[in-house]
Amino acid sequence: MNDVSADPVDRRRNLRLALVLASVAATFFIGFVVKMILLGKG
């Protein structure tokens, strides 16, 4: 019963969720860095 999370489908779902969240975080971080660079030059 404890091996439900070991299902390959659940792992794929969790991996996809992790990738989406990481992409969103990376996008915000890159946007923040670009903003700081542009404001620094201005």
N, C-alpha and C positions, 0 to 999 in steps of 0.2 A: 504493500500500500504506500510505502514511503518513496517508491521509485517512480512516482507519477511524473515528477519534474525531469526525470532522465529520458522521457520520451523524445525521440528525435524531432518530432513535429514541434514540441514545446521548446526544445533547444533552438530550433530554427526561428521560432517566433520571438524568443527572448533575444537572440542574436540580432534579428532585424530591428527590434525595439531599441537595443543598445546602440546600433549603428545610426538609427534616426536621431536619437537623443544626442549622440556624440557629434553628428553633423550639425545639429542646431547649435550646440554649445560652441563648436569650432567657428560657425558662421558669425555668431555674436562676438566671439573673441577677435576674429580677424577684422570685423567691422569696427570694433573698439580700437584696435591697434591702428587701423587706417585713419580713423577719426583723430586720434592723438597725433599722428604724423602730420596730417593736414593742418590741424590747429597749431602744431608746433612750428610749421613753416610759415603760417599766417601771422 
